[in-house]
Amino acid sequence: MINNTITNETKLELKNMVEEVERLTSQKDQITSEIRETFEAAANKGFDVKAMKEVIKLRKKDPQKAISEEDMRELYKDLLIEI
């Protein structure tokens, strides 16, 4: 049961927060749609979307960490090719 001592100010604050989350969710949905459309356009032009996504992931990482991870992948690939 909700406490009857909640002030109108508190109610308004809660309402504003809910509306802000709704607004941000709507923006997020729009951005997600735009990203999907951009990848579709890239695919239609013959670009490899999977490779693009990998590059985007790499660009988010610290450069040294990305290099270290790539070195480890190369080592594992070399080891697996020998088997």
N, C-alpha and C positions, 0 to 999 in steps of 0.2 A: 504494500500500500504506500502511496506517495505521501510524503510528509506535507501536511497542510500549511506549514510555516514557510514554505518556499515563497520567496518574494517575487513580485512581478518583474523586477530587474533580473533575477536569476532565470526566470522563465524566458524572458526576452533574450538573454545571453545564450541559453540553450537553443532556442529557435534560430538565432543567428548562426550558431555553429553548425547546426543541421543544414541550414540553407547553404552555408559555405561549402560543406562537404558535397552537397548535391551539385553545386555549381562546378566544383573542381572535378567531380566524377563526370559530369557532362563534357568538360573540356578534355579530360583524359580519353573519353570515348571518341571524341572528334579527332584528337591527335593520333590515336591508334588507327582510326580509319584512314587518315592522311598518310601514315607510315605504310600501311598495307597498300594503298594506291601507288605510292612511290615505288615500292618493291615490284608491284605488278607492271608499272611502266618500265622499270629497269629490265624485267624479264622479257617484256615485249620487244625491247630493243636488243635482246640477245645477251644481256649481262647475266652472270652467274650469281643469283641471289644468295645462295648458300655461302659462296665465297665472300660476298659483300658483308653478310652478317658476321662472318668470322673476323673480317677486317675491322668492323665496327667494335666487336668485343675487344680486339687487341688494342685499338685506339683508346679504350677506356682504362686500360691497365697502365701501371707504372712501366715505363720503357725497359728498365733493367729487369723487372719481373717477367715481362713479356719475352725478352731475349732469353732469359734463363729457362722459361717454360718451353720455348721453341727449341732450344738446345737439347733439352731432355727428350722432347718428342722425336727429334732427329736421331738421338742415340737409340731410343727404343725402336724406331723404324729400322735403323741399321742392324740392330740385334735380331729383329724378327725376320729380316730379309735373309740373314745367314742361316736361319733354321730350315 
